[in-house]
Amino acid sequence: MSKAGRCAARPVVLLALLLFALLASCESNHEHIAEAVNDSDSLPFMTAHGISNLISDSGIISYKIVAEDWLIYEQPRPKWSFLKGLFLEKFDSTFHVQWHVQCDTAYCHDNRTWELRGRVVILNREGTLFRSEELFWDMDEHEMWSTLFMSIKKPDSDQMLEGYNFRSDETMTNYRIYNSNGYTHVEEQEQAPAPIMPAAADTAATDTLTTQPAQPSRRPSQADTHRSRQQ
C-alpha cells in the first residue's frame, strides 16, 4: 500500500476504535431496571372527606352514605374504601328507610358486594337490632350473610337470639342463624307469706278448755254430813 493510502486508512481505523470504545462504555453502564409501578395500582383515583352522598340504583335513589373518608380505586378492580367508618341507609320505593347500618370499616367491591368489618350494627324498620363483627351484602342478589358470631334482639322484648352463619334477605326481615341459641329474662315473682298456724300445745290446750264443761258448785247436804260422821 502506498503512503497516501496508509494515510487515508488511519482516520477510518481511529473512527472505528472510537465507536467500539463508546459502545463498550455504554454496555458496561447499562442498568437493568424494571418498569415503573403504575400509581393507579396502589393509590386511589379519588379521595373525598366528610361526605354525605345519595346513591341511585336504576335511576332511583336507594342509598345514602355518610363517611369521614371515601377512597375510590379503579385498578385492578373498582373498589370503594371507608377506613374511618361508614353510616349507610337503605330506602324503599317510597323513600322510607328500610334499615340503616354503621360499622368501623367498609369496602365495596366492583360496585356490587359490600364488606363491613368491626362493630357492625344494623337496625331495621321493625326495630330489630343486629350486631356482629362481619357482614357481607350482595346488592345484585339482594342477600346478606355473615360467618362470625351474631346476635339479634327484638324490640320491646328481653329475648336474644345468638349464633353463627347468619343469612338474610336485603330487608333484614327474613333471616336464619345456624348453630343458634337464645335466652329470655324471667323476673322472679315474690311469694305471699304462709299463714301462721298455732302451735300443737296451744291447740291442745284450747281443745281442752272448749270441750270440758264446767262443774256446777253446790253446798254439802245433811246426807253428806251424816255419812262423814259414820265414817
HUPERA-V107420 format. One record per backbone hydrogen bond with DSSP energy under -0.5 kcal/mol. CO is the residue of the C=O (numbers start at 1). NH is the residue of the N-H. E is the energy in kcal/mol with one decimal. If there is no record, write none. Layout:
# HUPERA-V107420
CO,NH,E
CO,NH,E
This chain:
# HUPERA-V107420
2,6,-2.2
3,7,-1.7
4,8,-1.6
5,9,-1.7
6,10,-1.3
7,11,-0.7
8,12,-0.6
9,13,-2.2
10,14,-2.6
11,15,-2.2
12,16,-2.2
13,17,-2.5
14,18,-2.0
15,19,-2.3
16,20,-2.2
17,21,-2.2
18,22,-2.1
19,23,-2.4
20,24,-2.4
21,25,-2.2
22,26,-2.3
23,27,-2.3
24,28,-2.0
25,29,-1.5
27,30,-0.7
31,33,-1.0
38,41,-1.7
39,42,-1.2
39,43,-3.0
40,75,-0.8
46,72,-2.7
48,70,-2.6
51,67,-1.9
53,65,-2.7
55,62,-2.4
55,63,-2.1
57,60,-1.1
60,57,-3.4
62,91,-3.0
63,55,-2.6
64,89,-2.4
65,53,-2.5
66,87,-2.2
67,51,-1.7
68,50,-3.1
70,48,-2.4
71,81,-2.5
72,45,-2.7
72,46,-1.5
73,79,-1.9
78,110,-2.8
79,73,-3.1
80,108,-2.2
81,71,-2.5
82,85,-0.9
82,106,-1.8
86,103,-1.7
87,66,-2.7
88,101,-2.5
89,64,-1.7
90,98,-3.4
90,99,-1.0
92,95,-1.8
96,92,-2.1
96,98,-0.5
98,125,-1.8
99,90,-2.6
100,123,-2.2
101,88,-2.8
102,121,-2.3
103,86,-1.8
104,85,-0.6
105,117,-3.1
106,82,-2.9
107,115,-3.2
108,80,-2.3
109,112,-2.1
109,113,-2.1
112,114,-0.5
112,139,-2.3
113,109,-3.0
114,137,-1.9
115,107,-2.1
116,135,-1.8
117,104,-1.1
117,105,-1.9
118,120,-1.4
119,121,-0.6
120,132,-2.0
121,102,-1.9
122,130,-3.0
123,100,-1.8
124,127,-1.5
128,124,-1.7
129,153,-2.3
130,122,-2.4
131,151,-2.1
132,120,-2.4
133,118,-1.2
135,116,-3.0
136,145,-2.0
137,114,-3.0
137,139,-0.7
138,142,-1.3
138,143,-1.3
142,170,-1.2
143,138,-2.5
144,168,-2.8
145,136,-2.8
146,166,-1.9
149,133,-0.6
150,163,-1.7
151,131,-2.1
152,161,-2.7
153,129,-2.6
154,157,-0.8
159,154,-0.8
160,183,-1.8
161,152,-2.8
162,181,-2.8
163,150,-2.4
164,178,-1.0
165,178,-1.3
166,146,-2.5
167,176,-2.4
168,144,-2.5
169,172,-1.3
173,175,-0.7
174,169,-1.5
176,167,-2.2
178,164,-1.8
181,162,-3.4
183,160,-2.4
195,197,-0.6
199,203,-1.8
200,204,-2.2
201,205,-2.3
202,206,-2.3
203,207,-2.6
204,208,-2.3
205,209,-2.1
206,210,-2.0
207,211,-1.9
208,212,-1.6
211,213,-0.6
221,225,-1.5
222,226,-2.4
223,227,-2.2
224,228,-1.9
225,229,-1.5
226,230,-2.0
227,231,-1.7
